[in-house]
Amino acid sequence: MLYNLAVRSGIAVEFGCRVVAVNTDGPSVTLADGRELHADLVIGAAGLRSSVRPTLFGNRKEVERDGTLTGYS
């Protein structure tokens, strides 16, 4: 649903990219191929075993008993 809305709005969506750094001040991400992407909003949906999660939240693994992510401050 979000993907379809983004495409209809002319927003570029990247798949299969490996993020190696996140800048929350930008926001921007640096990809493994060296590109730096700047945006108004960055959505990371890589899951609990994401290589990006430690960059943003350290080693915290706060989850509910059913395994869903609760969130971070």
MMTF fields as JSON, N, C-alpha, C and O atoms, coordinates in Angstrom:
{
  "mmtfVersion": "1.0.0",
  "mmtfProducer": "UNKNOWN",
  "numBonds": 291,
  "numAtoms": 292,
  "numGroups": 73,
  "numChains": 1,
  "numModels": 1,
  "chainsPerModel": [1],
  "groupsPerChain": [73],
  "chainIdList": ["A"],
  "bondAtomList": [4, 2, 8, 6, 12, 10, 16, 14, 20, 18, 24, 22, 28, 26, 32, 30, 36, 34, 40, 38, 44, 42, 48, 46, 52, 50, 56, 54, 60, 58, 64, 62, 68, 66, 72, 70, 76, 74, 80, 78, 84, 82, 88, 86, 92, 90, 96, 94, 100, 98, 104, 102, 108, 106, 112, 110, 116, 114, 120, 118, 124, 122, 128, 126, 132, 130, 136, 134, 140, 138, 144, 142, 148, 146, 152, 150, 156, 154, 160, 158, 164, 162, 168, 166, 172, 170, 176, 174, 180, 178, 184, 182, 188, 186, 192, 190, 196, 194, 200, 198, 204, 202, 208, 206, 212, 210, 216, 214, 220, 218, 224, 222, 228, 226, 232, 230, 236, 234, 240, 238, 244, 242, 248, 246, 252, 250, 256, 254, 260, 258, 264, 262, 268, 266, 272, 270, 276, 274, 280, 278, 284, 282, 288, 286],
  "bondOrderList": [1, 1, 1, 1, 1, 1, 1, 1, 1, 1, 1, 1, 1, 1, 1, 1, 1, 1, 1, 1, 1, 1, 1, 1, 1, 1, 1, 1, 1, 1, 1, 1, 1, 1, 1, 1, 1, 1, 1, 1, 1, 1, 1, 1, 1, 1, 1, 1, 1, 1, 1, 1, 1, 1, 1, 1, 1, 1, 1, 1, 1, 1, 1, 1, 1, 1, 1, 1, 1, 1, 1, 1],
  "groupList": [{"groupName": "MET", "atomNameList": ["N", "CA", "C", "O"], "elementList": ["N", "C", "C", "O"], "formalChargeList": [0, 0, 0, 0], "bondAtomList": [1, 0, 2, 1, 3, 2], "bondOrderList": [1, 1, 2], "singleLetterCode": "M", "chemCompType": "L-PEPTIDE LINKING"}, {"groupName": "LEU", "atomNameList": ["N", "CA", "C", "O"], "elementList": ["N", "C", "C", "O"], "formalChargeList": [0, 0, 0, 0], "bondAtomList": [1, 0, 2, 1, 3, 2], "bondOrderList": [1, 1, 2], "singleLetterCode": "L", "chemCompType": "L-PEPTIDE LINKING"}, {"groupName": "TYR", "atomNameList": ["N", "CA", "C", "O"], "elementList": ["N", "C", "C", "O"], "formalChargeList": [0, 0, 0, 0], "bondAtomList": [1, 0, 2, 1, 3, 2], "bondOrderList": [1, 1, 2], "singleLetterCode": "Y", "chemCompType": "L-PEPTIDE LINKING"}, {"groupName": "ASN", "atomNameList": ["N", "CA", "C", "O"], "elementList": ["N", "C", "C", "O"], "formalChargeList": [0, 0, 0, 0], "bondAtomList": [1, 0, 2, 1, 3, 2], "bondOrderList": [1, 1, 2], "singleLetterCode": "N", "chemCompType": "L-PEPTIDE LINKING"}, {"groupName": "ALA", "atomNameList": ["N", "CA", "C", "O"], "elementList": ["N", "C", "C", "O"], "formalChargeList": [0, 0, 0, 0], "bondAtomList": [1, 0, 2, 1, 3, 2], "bondOrderList": [1, 1, 2], "singleLetterCode": "A", "chemCompType": "L-PEPTIDE LINKING"}, {"groupName": "VAL", "atomNameList": ["N", "CA", "C", "O"], "elementList": ["N", "C", "C", "O"], "formalChargeList": [0, 0, 0, 0], "bondAtomList": [1, 0, 2, 1, 3, 2], "bondOrderList": [1, 1, 2], "singleLetterCode": "V", "chemCompType": "L-PEPTIDE LINKING"}, {"groupName": "ARG", "atomNameList": ["N", "CA", "C", "O"], "elementList": ["N", "C", "C", "O"], "formalChargeList": [0, 0, 0, 0], "bondAtomList": [1, 0, 2, 1, 3, 2], "bondOrderList": [1, 1, 2], "singleLetterCode": "R", "chemCompType": "L-PEPTIDE LINKING"}, {"groupName": "SER", "atomNameList": ["N", "CA", "C", "O"], "elementList": ["N", "C", "C", "O"], "formalChargeList": [0, 0, 0, 0], "bondAtomList": [1, 0, 2, 1, 3, 2], "bondOrderList": [1, 1, 2], "singleLetterCode": "S", "chemCompType": "L-PEPTIDE LINKING"}, {"groupName": "GLY", "atomNameList": ["N", "CA", "C", "O"], "elementList": ["N", "C", "C", "O"], "formalChargeList": [0, 0, 0, 0], "bondAtomList": [1, 0, 2, 1, 3, 2], "bondOrderList": [1, 1, 2], "singleLetterCode": "G", "chemCompType": "PEPTIDE LINKING"}, {"groupName": "ILE", "atomNameList": ["N", "CA", "C", "O"], "elementList": ["N", "C", "C", "O"], "formalChargeList": [0, 0, 0, 0], "bondAtomList": [1, 0, 2, 1, 3, 2], "bondOrderList": [1, 1, 2], "singleLetterCode": "I", "chemCompType": "L-PEPTIDE LINKING"}, {"groupName": "GLU", "atomNameList": ["N", "CA", "C", "O"], "elementList": ["N", "C", "C", "O"], "formalChargeList": [0, 0, 0, 0], "bondAtomList": [1, 0, 2, 1, 3, 2], "bondOrderList": [1, 1, 2], "singleLetterCode": "E", "chemCompType": "L-PEPTIDE LINKING"}, {"groupName": "PHE", "atomNameList": ["N", "CA", "C", "O"], "elementList": ["N", "C", "C", "O"], "formalChargeList": [0, 0, 0, 0], "bondAtomList": [1, 0, 2, 1, 3, 2], "bondOrderList": [1, 1, 2], "singleLetterCode": "F", "chemCompType": "L-PEPTIDE LINKING"}, {"groupName": "CYS", "atomNameList": ["N", "CA", "C", "O"], "elementList": ["N", "C", "C", "O"], "formalChargeList": [0, 0, 0, 0], "bondAtomList": [1, 0, 2, 1, 3, 2], "bondOrderList": [1, 1, 2], "singleLetterCode": "C", "chemCompType": "L-PEPTIDE LINKING"}, {"groupName": "THR", "atomNameList": ["N", "CA", "C", "O"], "elementList": ["N", "C", "C", "O"], "formalChargeList": [0, 0, 0, 0], "bondAtomList": [1, 0, 2, 1, 3, 2], "bondOrderList": [1, 1, 2], "singleLetterCode": "T", "chemCompType": "L-PEPTIDE LINKING"}, {"groupName": "ASP", "atomNameList": ["N", "CA", "C", "O"], "elementList": ["N", "C", "C", "O"], "formalChargeList": [0, 0, 0, 0], "bondAtomList": [1, 0, 2, 1, 3, 2], "bondOrderList": [1, 1, 2], "singleLetterCode": "D", "chemCompType": "L-PEPTIDE LINKING"}, {"groupName": "PRO", "atomNameList": ["N", "CA", "C", "O"], "elementList": ["N", "C", "C", "O"], "formalChargeList": [0, 0, 0, 0], "bondAtomList": [1, 0, 2, 1, 3, 2], "bondOrderList": [1, 1, 2], "singleLetterCode": "P", "chemCompType": "L-PEPTIDE LINKING"}, {"groupName": "HIS", "atomNameList": ["N", "CA", "C", "O"], "elementList": ["N", "C", "C", "O"], "formalChargeList": [0, 0, 0, 0], "bondAtomList": [1, 0, 2, 1, 3, 2], "bondOrderList": [1, 1, 2], "singleLetterCode": "H", "chemCompType": "L-PEPTIDE LINKING"}, {"groupName": "LYS", "atomNameList": ["N", "CA", "C", "O"], "elementList": ["N", "C", "C", "O"], "formalChargeList": [0, 0, 0, 0], "bondAtomList": [1, 0, 2, 1, 3, 2], "bondOrderList": [1, 1, 2], "singleLetterCode": "K", "chemCompType": "L-PEPTIDE LINKING"}],
  "groupTypeList": [0, 1, 2, 3, 1, 4, 5, 6, 7, 8, 9, 4, 5, 10, 11, 8, 12, 6, 5, 5, 4, 5, 3, 13, 14, 8, 15, 7, 5, 13, 1, 4, 14, 8, 6, 10, 1, 16, 4, 14, 1, 5, 9, 8, 4, 4, 8, 1, 6, 7, 7, 5, 6, 15, 13, 1, 11, 8, 3, 6, 17, 10, 5, 10, 6, 14, 8, 13, 1, 13, 8, 2, 7],
  "groupIdList": [1, 2, 3, 4, 5, 6, 7, 8, 9, 10, 11, 12, 13, 14, 15, 16, 17, 18, 19, 20, 21, 22, 23, 24, 25, 26, 27, 28, 29, 30, 31, 32, 33, 34, 35, 36, 37, 38, 39, 40, 41, 42, 43, 44, 45, 46, 47, 48, 49, 50, 51, 52, 53, 54, 55, 56, 57, 58, 59, 60, 61, 62, 63, 64, 65, 66, 67, 68, 69, 70, 71, 72, 73],
  "secStructList": [7, 2, 2, 2, 2, 2, 2, 2, 6, 6, 7, 7, 7, 7, 7, 1, 7, 7, 3, 3, 3, 3, 3, 6, 6, 6, 6, 3, 3, 3, 3, 6, 6, 1, 7, 3, 3, 3, 7, 1, 7, 7, 7, 7, 7, 7, 7, 6, 6, 7, 1, 1, 2, 2, 2, 2, 2, 6, 6, 7, 7, 7, 5, 7, 6, 6, 1, 7, 5, 7, 7, 7, 7],
  "xCoordList": [0.813, 0.0, 0.878, 0.684, 1.831, 2.724, 3.575, 3.802, 4.043, 4.838, 4.035, 4.536, 2.813, 1.986, 1.753, 1.814, 1.489, 1.29, 2.568, 2.514, 3.707, 4.985, 5.241, 5.619, 5.041, 5.277, 4.329, 4.749, 3.058, 2.101, 2.459, 2.114, 3.151, 3.541, 4.876, 5.347, 5.489, 6.76, 7.977, 9.043, 7.825, 8.924, 9.729, 9.165, 11.05, 11.933, 12.003, 12.193, 11.849, 11.93, 13.066, 13.113, 13.985, 15.139, 14.953, 14.609, 15.179, 15.131, 16.494, 17.24, 16.822, 18.035, 19.304, 20.377, 19.206, 20.376, 20.846, 20.039, 22.147, 22.691, 23.136, 24.022, 22.527, 22.859, 24.05, 24.047, 25.071, 26.249, 26.358, 27.124, 25.607, 25.62, 24.309, 23.704, 23.888, 22.663, 22.997, 23.646, 22.554, 22.714, 21.314, 20.535, 20.998, 19.658, 19.486, 18.359, 20.559, 20.454, 19.973, 19.413, 20.182, 19.882, 18.423, 17.925, 17.696, 18.232, 18.837, 18.426, 19.807, 20.414, 20.959, 21.151, 21.204, 21.83, 22.964, 22.893, 24.002, 25.091, 24.962, 24.825, 25.007, 24.851, 26.208, 27.221, 26.227, 27.467, 28.153, 29.375, 27.379, 27.991, 28.556, 29.033, 28.496, 29.078, 28.098, 28.424, 26.91, 25.939, 25.436, 25.269, 25.196, 24.566, 23.218, 23.139, 22.162, 20.809, 20.245, 20.275, 19.727, 19.122, 17.616, 17.152, 16.861, 15.402, 14.754, 15.405, 13.479, 12.706, 12.396, 12.241, 12.309, 11.956, 12.658, 12.672, 13.236, 13.857, 13.11, 12.966, 12.633, 11.934, 12.796, 13.072, 13.215, 13.97, 13.071, 12.496, 12.943, 12.045, 12.786, 12.345, 13.908, 14.737, 14.507, 15.076, 13.688, 13.347, 14.285, 15.199, 14.041, 14.792, 16.266, 17.08, 16.631, 18.03, 18.701, 19.696, 18.16, 18.661, 20.084, 20.43, 20.9, 22.247, 22.208, 23.203, 21.081, 20.938, 20.506, 20.873, 19.744, 19.237, 20.328, 20.142, 21.479, 22.513, 23.07, 23.493, 23.073, 23.547, 22.669, 23.168, 21.379, 20.435, 20.188, 20.034, 20.15, 19.685, 20.679, 20.336, 21.883, 22.831, 22.41, 21.797, 22.736, 22.431, 21.142, 20.913, 20.293, 19.025, 18.147, 18.042, 17.528, 16.651, 15.33, 14.927, 14.664, 13.407, 12.275, 11.923, 11.715, 10.605, 9.511, 9.76, 8.32, 7.202, 7.353, 8.165, 6.595, 6.663, 6.288, 6.753, 5.438, 5.046, 6.051, 5.846, 7.15, 8.202, 8.079, 8.918, 7.067, 6.922, 7.773, 7.984, 8.251, 9.073, 8.217, 7.133, 8.687, 7.915, 8.275, 7.398, 9.507, 9.911, 11.051, 11.37, 11.658, 12.83, 12.709, 12.031, 13.363, 13.375, 14.759, 14.977],
  "yCoordList": [-1.167, 0.0, 1.261, 2.139, 1.361, 2.518, 2.588, 3.67, 1.439, 1.384, 1.938, 2.775, 1.484, 1.94, 3.443, 4.117, 3.964, 5.405, 6.165, 7.201, 5.66, 6.309, 6.352, 7.394, 5.234, 5.167, 6.109, 6.831, 6.099, 7.009, 8.477, 9.339, 8.753, 10.13, 10.518, 11.641, 9.576, 9.875, 9.738, 10.273, 9.031, 8.838, 7.608, 6.554, 7.753, 6.63, 5.686, 6.125, 4.403, 3.383, 2.442, 1.938, 2.203, 1.34, 0.016, 0.004, -1.091, -2.421, -3.086, -2.761, -4.003, -4.786, -4.005, -4.409, -2.903, -2.086, -2.411, -2.6, -2.47, -2.718, -1.392, -0.728, -1.012, 0.229, -0.018, -0.959, 0.832, 0.692, 1.809, 1.69, 2.895, 3.988, 4.751, 4.872, 5.263, 6.053, 7.374, 7.402, 8.466, 9.79, 10.293, 10.633, 10.34, 10.755, 12.271, 12.754, 13.027, 14.483, 14.942, 16.032, 14.126, 14.483, 14.479, 15.56, 13.428, 12.073, 11.592, 12.007, 10.724, 10.133, 8.763, 8.449, 7.958, 6.655, 6.522, 7.053, 5.816, 5.483, 4.008, 3.165, 3.707, 2.33, 1.687, 2.378, 0.365, -0.387, -0.033, -0.146, 0.398, 0.759, 2.187, 2.671, 2.864, 4.194, 5.344, 6.488, 5.059, 6.138, 6.62, 5.834, 7.927, 8.504, 9.047, 9.906, 8.543, 8.943, 9.848, 9.505, 11.009, 11.978, 11.964, 11.795, 12.14, 12.091, 12.893, 13.269, 13.143, 13.753, 12.715, 13.046, 11.459, 10.378, 9.108, 8.796, 8.386, 7.099, 6.036, 6.134, 5.015, 3.903, 2.668, 2.245, 2.098, 0.854, -0.271, -0.206, -1.282, -2.388, -3.71, -4.618, -3.805, -4.992, -6.008, -7.099, -5.678, -6.651, -6.648, -5.828, -7.585, -7.653, -7.965, -7.566, -8.648, -9.01, -8.073, -8.43, -6.904, -5.9, -5.492, -5.389, -5.262, -4.744, -3.254, -2.696, -2.602, -1.168, -0.895, 0.138, -1.786, -1.566, -1.2, -0.245, -1.915, -1.547, -0.14, 0.519, 0.32, 1.665, 2.698, 3.71, 2.452, 3.399, 3.186, 4.153, 1.928, 1.626, 0.859, 0.478, 0.621, -0.181, -1.631, -2.12, -2.313, -3.744, -4.047, -5.189, -3.035, -3.27, -4.207, -4.082, -5.133, -6.098, -6.146, -7.187, -5.008, -4.908, -5.448, -4.853, -6.561, -7.156, -7.569, -7.787, -7.671, -8.186, -9.702, -10.3, -10.303, -11.754, -12.499, -13.616, -11.876, -12.558, -12.32, -12.786, -11.589, -11.385, -10.106, -9.857, -9.291, -8.065, -6.954, -6.909, -6.08, -4.953, -3.947, -3.599, -3.473, -2.503, -1.064, -0.2, -0.799, 0.559, 1.041, 0.427, 2.128, 2.664, 4.164, 4.794, 4.743, 6.191, 6.725, 7.936],
  "zCoordList": [0.0, 0.0, 0.0, -0.84, 0.922, 0.97, -0.297, -0.838, -0.763, -1.993, -3.174, -3.925, -3.337, -4.462, -4.41, -5.437, -3.233, -3.072, -3.418, -4.081, -2.976, -3.28, -4.775, -5.31, -5.453, -6.898, -7.642, -8.547, -7.261, -7.903, -7.678, -8.487, -6.579, -6.26, -6.879, -6.701, -7.613, -8.265, -7.364, -7.67, -6.268, -5.328, -5.73, -6.024, -5.741, -6.059, -4.863, -3.729, -5.118, -4.077, -4.451, -5.573, -3.511, -3.756, -3.017, -1.835, -3.713, -3.101, -3.252, -4.175, -2.366, -2.477, -2.226, -2.676, -1.524, -1.216, 0.197, 1.106, 0.361, 1.7, 2.295, 1.755, 3.395, 4.087, 5.003, 5.796, 4.889, 5.746, 6.773, 7.729, 6.594, 7.566, 7.477, 6.412, 8.63, 8.705, 9.375, 10.421, 8.772, 9.361, 9.71, 8.819, 10.987, 11.399, 11.365, 11.474, 11.217, 11.136, 9.77, 9.648, 8.737, 7.355, 6.993, 6.678, 6.999, 7.123, 5.807, 4.724, 5.93, 4.743, 5.112, 6.286, 4.093, 4.273, 3.272, 2.163, 3.666, 2.764, 2.424, 3.311, 1.141, 0.68, 0.465, 0.353, 0.408, 0.214, -1.097, -1.204, -2.103, -3.388, -3.389, -4.415, -2.212, -2.077, -2.26, -1.942, -2.763, -2.937, -1.584, -0.651, -1.493, -0.312, -0.748, -1.626, -0.132, -0.489, 0.59, 1.772, 0.188, 1.099, 0.874, -0.253, 1.941, 1.819, 2.939, 3.914, 2.783, 3.863, 4.934, 6.11, 4.514, 5.414, 4.948, 3.757, 5.89, 5.579, 6.357, 7.576, 5.648, 6.284, 6.111, 4.988, 7.214, 7.177, 7.632, 8.719, 6.833, 7.164, 7.033, 6.328, 7.715, 7.587, 8.69, 8.647, 9.676, 10.711, 11.901, 11.996, 12.807, 14.061, 13.871, 14.703, 12.826, 12.587, 11.586, 10.956, 11.452, 10.526, 10.88, 12.057, 9.875, 10.107, 10.416, 10.88, 10.166, 10.42, 11.861, 12.422, 12.463, 13.823, 14.812, 15.565, 14.86, 15.83, 15.598, 16.549, 14.365, 14.059, 14.748, 15.239, 14.786, 15.359, 16.853, 17.598, 17.293, 18.64, 19.503, 20.622, 19.029, 19.796, 19.815, 18.867, 20.883, 20.967, 21.715, 22.112, 21.912, 22.605, 21.789, 20.569, 22.478, 21.815, 22.551, 23.071, 22.59, 23.304, 22.44, 21.422, 22.844, 22.102, 23.066, 24.252, 22.558, 23.336, 23.444, 22.738, 24.301, 24.463, 23.187, 22.957, 22.35, 21.115, 19.991, 18.87, 20.282, 19.298, 18.483, 17.617, 18.729, 17.956, 18.549, 19.761, 17.72, 18.158, 18.887, 18.419, 20.026, 20.796, 20.414, 20.401, 20.114, 19.752, 20.623, 21.641, 20.223, 20.875, 20.978, 20.166, 21.973, 22.089, 21.783, 21.827]
}
